[in-house]
Amino acid sequence: MKKTLRLQIGIIFFTLNISAQENKEISNDSLFKYIVSLKNEVNELKKHKPKSQPYFSYKNGLGFSTPDSSYSVNIRFRMQNRFLMNTKDEEHLETGSWEARVRRCRLSFTGHVLNPKWNYYLQLSFSRGDMDWSDADASTQNTSPNVVRDAMIFYKPIKNLQLALGQGKLPGNRQRMISSGAQQFYDRSIVNATFTADRDFGIFANYKSKLGKTFTILSKIAITSGEGRNSVISNTGLAYTGRIELLPLGEFTDGGDYFEGDLAREEKPKISIAGGYHFNDLAVRTGGQLGKDLLATRSFNVYFGEFLMKYKGISLSSEYIRRDTEGSPIITGSDGKNRIIITGDGINNQLSYCFKNMIEIAIRHSLITPHKDIYSKAREIEQYGIGISKYLNKHKLKVQTNLFYNRERDLSLFQNHNNYFFGVFQIELGI
C-alpha cells in the first residue's frame, strides 16, 4: 500500500514538472491549490488503509501473534492410544489382563506477553489415567481430578538466565524431564516410576554457560512445596532440587538431549553427563510429590546420575537413581497398618538405532533393588524390553510396538515371584 501511494505521488509530481516546463503560463497560485488538493486526497487514502493482520504459524501446532508482536500464543494437543496385554506368567502365555485406553490426552498453550522476556506455559490433561487420580495416589493432597499439569510463568532477564514461578517438572532425572510424548518406548521406565521427583509448585531457575566454543554447562535449581501438583496446603518442609549438565562436545541438534532416540542423526558425536540431588523435607506422601499419604512425615534424599550419547542414529542413555530416608522408611500407624517409602537403587539403560527411513529399534534394561531394611516389604524388580517404532513425523506422529519381560524377586526369601511377559501397541498423535 505504501509503495503504491509513493509511486502515485511520484508520477503526479513528475507530470506536473513536465507540464510546468512546457507551459510557463501556469501560475504559482494554481499550482499551490493543486498540491493542497492532492495532499487532501493522500490523507483520505491513509484513512482507508487496511489494518495490520495477526501473524499465523503452523510449524509447531497453531500459533499466532498480534501485529506488533507484543502477545503470542501457540496451541498444541496430543493423544496416546494404547493396547497392552499381560500374560498370566512366564510359562503360560495366554492373556492375563488387558489395558486398553487413552493413556494421555493433553492440550497446551505457550507464548509471550508484552515482550519475549515474559513467557508462559500451560498444559491441561483430560484422560483419567493422566490426572494422577487413582488408588495408587489416594491422598489428602489429591482428592479430585488433576486437570492442570503445568502452569508456569517465565522471565528471562538476560540471554542465558531464565526464572520461573508456578507448577512444573522438577529438574530431577532426564527421563522424567523429557516429555512422555518424546519417549522411544511406550512409557518411562520402572526406575523413573519408583524414584522420580515429580511436578511441584515453586520457583525455578535455569542458567546456561560456556567454556570455550563448544563446552556447555546447564545449571537448574528449584525450591518447591514438596507436596506435588495441585496441592492446596503445604507444611513447613520444602523441597530442594538441583541439577547440572555437562555437554563437552557442544549442544545437541534441535534439543536432542531432551527427546529419546537419535532422530536428528547427529553428524558429530554429542555427549551429556549430568548429576542431580533432591531433598524433600517433611514429605507427606510415599513418593514425595506422588503416592499415598504417609502416617507420619519423613524427609528423604534422592540422588541422580546420567550419561547420554548420540551419533549417526545411535543413542545410548543410562540413568542411576538412589533414594534414602532420614529415619525408617517403614511407618506404622496406631492401627498397625504400614506405609512404606521405597528406598534403594535403580538403574535404567537404553540403546537404540534409528535408520534413515525413521524406523527405530531399541532395547531397555531396568533394575530396582530395595534396601535391606525393606526386603520384607518390597521386591527386586527387573525388566528387559525391546521396541520398534516408526516415526511418521518425528515424535508428533509415531507407531510403537514393545515386548517386555518382567521379573520380581523376594530378596528376603531368595525366591522369584510374578514373572511374566507383556506386549504393547501404541499410537502417538499430536501437533
N, C-alpha and C positions, 0 to 999 in steps of 0.2 A: 504493500500500500504506500509506504513512504517513498520507495523508489519510483513508483508510478507518478506520485504527486510532484516529486522533484523534476522528473522528465517533462511533465506537462508545463510546469512553470518555466523551465529552461527553454522549451520550444517557443512559448509565448514571448519571452523576452528576446529571443533570437529573431523572431518575426518582427517584433517592434523595432528592433535595431536596424533591420534591413529596410523596413518601411521608412524609418526616420532618415536613413541615408538617401533613399530615393525621393522622398518628399520633404523638402526643407520647410514646407509651409505648416507642418504640424506644430501647434503651439505647446508651450510648456504646461499651460493650464489644462488642456485637454489630455495630455499625457499623464499628468498627475491624477486627474479624475479617473482615468482608466486603470491606473495602478491601484488606487483605492478600491475600486470595484472588484478588481482581481483579488486583492487581499481578503475582501469580504467573502468571496467565493471559496477561497482556500480555507478560511475559518469554518465555513459551513461543511466543507468536506471533512474536516477534522472531527466535527461533532458526530458525524455518521461513520466514523472509523470503527470497525468491528473490535470488540473487546478481546483481550488475550484469553486463550483457552487453556484449561488444565493440561498437564503433560501426563501421558499414559505410557506404561511399560508392561511387557508381558514376559520378560526373561525369567524371573522367579516369582511365580504367582501373578496376581493382578495388582499393579502399582500405579499410583497417580499422585501428583503433587500440584500445589497451587501455582498460578502463573509466575509469582515472584519467588517460588521455591522456599517459602517460609514454613510450609507444612507439607508433610508427605505421609502416605500410608501404603503398606504393601500387605495384601491379603493372600493367605495360603491355607490349604486344607490337605489332609491326608487320611487314609484309612488303611488298616491292616486286617485282612480277612484270612482266617486260619482254620485248617483242619489238622488235628493232632490225634494220633492213636497210640495208646499204651498197650503192650502185650501183658498177659497175665503174669508171666515170669520169663526167665531166660530160656526155659526148656519148653514152655507151652506158648507158642507164638500167636494163638488166637487172641482176639480183641479182649482186652481187659476193661478199657474205658475209652470214651471219645471226648475230645474237646473240639467243638465247632462253634465259632463265634467271631464277632468283630472284636478283635483284641484291642485295637486302638482306633479312635476316630477323633480327630482334632482340627481345630480352627485357630489360626494365629494371625496376629497383626503386628507389624513393625513399622517404624518410620521415625521422623524427627519433627520437632516443634520449635518454631521461631528460627532456629539455625541448626546446622549439623552437629553442634556441640551437645544438644539435648535430644536424646533418643529414647525410645520406649520399645518394650516387647511384652505382648500379651498373648498367652496361649490358653485355650479352653479345651476341655476333654468331655466327651459325650457318651462313650460306651461304658457300661457298668464296670468292666474289667480294667478300665483306665482311670477310675475315680478313687482308687485305694479305699474301697468300701466293701469289705468282706470280713469273714470271721477271723482271718489272719491279722487284720488290722483293727480288731474290736478295741476301741479306746475312747476315753472321755474327750480326747483331743480330736476324735474322728467319728462324729455321730451322725453325719449326713453326707450325701454325695459331694465329692470334691471336684466341682467343675473347673475352678481356677487352678491351673498348674503353675503358670508363670505370670508374674505381674511386676515388671522391672522398669525403673526409670534410670537412665544412664546420663552421666555428664562427663564430657571429655575436655578438661581444662587445657591440656596440652596434647601434642600429637601422640605420644606413647603411653599416656596415662588415662585410664577410664575408671570412674567412680560410679557406684550404683546403689540404689535403695529399693528394696522390695523383696519379692518371693521368687526364688530361682534355685538352680542347681548349685550345690556347694562344690568348690574346686577340690574334689577328692580324687578317686581313681579315674583314669581316662575313659574306660568303657562306660562308666556312668555319665560322664560329661558328654560323650558322643550321643547324638540323638538316637532314639530307638528306631527311627526310620533310616538310619545310616549304618545298621549292623549287617554283617555278612552272613550271620545265622539268623534263625527265626526270632531269637531274643538274646539278651545278655546272659552271661554265664552264671552258674550257681554260686560262684565265689562273689560276684557282684551282688547277687540277690541276698546273700547272707551277711556280708560285711560292709556294704557300701554306706557312705554318708549321703543322705538323700536331700531333696529340696527343703529349704528352710527360709525363714524371713529374717532379714537383717541388712547390714551394709557390706558392700563388696568393693574390692579394688584390684585392678589388673595393670601391670606395668611391663612394657617391652623395652629391652636394651640390647645393644650390640657390642661385641668385641671384634674389632676389625671389620672386614667386608661381609663375612658370612655368619660368624658365630653369633647366634641369637639366644637371649635369655628371656624367658617368660615367667613373671612372678605374679602369684594370685593369692589373695587373702580374703577371709570373710569372718565377721563376727555376727552371730545369729542367735535366735531364741533357743534352739536346741529341741523344740517340740515338733517340728515338721510343718508341712504346709497346711494353711488354713486353720491353724490353732488360734484360739481366742484369748486364753490366759497363759502366761508363762511364769515359771517360778524364778527364783533369784539366780539360778545357774544358767549360764550362757554356753554356746558352742563356739569354738575357735578352730578355724581351718586354714591351713597354709599349704601352698604347692609351688614348686619351682620346676621348670622345664628347660633343658639344655639342648639346643639344636646346633651342634658343631659344624654341620655341613650346609647350614642355611635353612630357610623356611621351606615347607612342603608346597608343592604346586596346588593351587586352588584350595588351600587349607586342608590338604590331605592328611594331616595328623589328626583331624577330627572327623574323619569318616573311615570306616573299615574297608580293607581291600585297597589294592593299588589301581584304582580305576583310572587315575591320571597317567599311569605308566611312566613313573619318574625317569627322566633321561639320565640323571645322575643320582647316585646313592644319597638317600636322606635318612637321618637318624635323629631320634628324640630319646633322651634319658631324663626320667622325671622321678621325683620323690615328693611325698606329702605327709601331713600329720593332721589329725582331727582329734580334738578333745571336747567331749560333751560333759559339762559339769552339772551334776544332779539330774541326770536323764530320768525321764518318767516313763519311757517306753522301751521294750526289749531291744529294738533296733535303733534307738535314739530318736530319729525322725519318723520311723515306721514301727509297726508291731503293736502288740497288746500292752496294756498298762502294767507297769511294774507294781509290786506290792509295797515297795519302798524305793526311794531314789538311789541311783547308782551313777557314779562318774566312771567313764571309760575312755580309753585311748585307742585310736586306730592309726596304723602306720601303712603307708603306700610306697611301693617301689615298682618302676616300669621301664621297659625297653621297647622301642618301636623302630623298625627299619623297612623302607620301601625302595624298590629299584626294578624298573622294567617289568612291571606286572607282579613281582614277588612282594609279598607283605608278611612280615614276621612281627608278632607282638607278644609280650609277656608281662603279666601283672602279678604282683605279690601283695597280699593284704594280711595284716595281723590285728587282732583286737584283744585287748586286755581290760579288766575291770579293776577298780580300786575297791577292794572288798570282794566277798564271794559272789560269783555270777549266779548262784542259786539262791533265790529269795523265797522264804517260806512265810506264808500268812498265818493268821491266828486260827484259820480253819484247816490248816495242814496242807493246803494246796501250794504248789510251787510255780514260780515264774523264773524262766531261765534266759540269761543273756548268753548267746553263743559266742564263746571265746575260743581262739585258736588261730590257725594259719590257713591261708588259702592261696593257691596259685593257679593261674589260667594262662595257657599258651595257645596261640593260633597261628597257623601257617597257611598261606593261600597263594594261588597263581591265577591272574586274570588274563585270559587270552585277548588277542586283538579284536575278536568278534564279540567281546564283552560277556563271554561265558567264564565263570569263575569256579574253581574247585578249592575247597577249604577244609581243613581239619582242625579239631579243637580237643584239648585235654584239660580237664578241670579237676582239682582235688581240694577238698576241705578236710582238715584234720583238727578235731576239737582238742582242747587242753585236757590234761589228765583229770582235773577236778570235776569235769562234766562228762566223763566217759560213760557213766551210767545213764545219762540223760540225753546225750547226743551221739549220733553215729558219724563215722568217717564216710564221706560221700565222694565218689569218683565218677566222672563221666568222660566217655570218648564219643566224638561226633565227627561226621563227615557231611559236607553240604555242597550242593551245586546250585548256582544262581545264574540267571540270565538277566542282565541289566539292559532293559529296553530304552531307558532314559536315565542312566546312572541310578542313584538310589530313589529317584522320584517314581519310577515305574520298574518293578522287578518281580520276577517269579523265582521262588525259592523252594527247594526240597531238601530236607535234612533227615539223617538217620543217626540215632544216639543209642548208646548202651549205658545204663545206669547201674552202679554197684554201690551197695551200702554195707558197712561192716561195723559190728559192735566190738569196739576195742577192749571193753571190759571182759568179754567172753571169747574174743577172737573168733567170732562167727559172722558169716555173711548173711545178710537179710535183704529182702526186697530188691533182688537183681532182675532187671527187665530191659526190654528194648522199647523205643518209641520213635515214630516217624511223624514228620511234619510236612504239610504242603501249605504254602502261604503266598499271597499276592499283596504287594505293597503298591499303592497308587496315591500320588499326590501331585500338587502343582506348586 
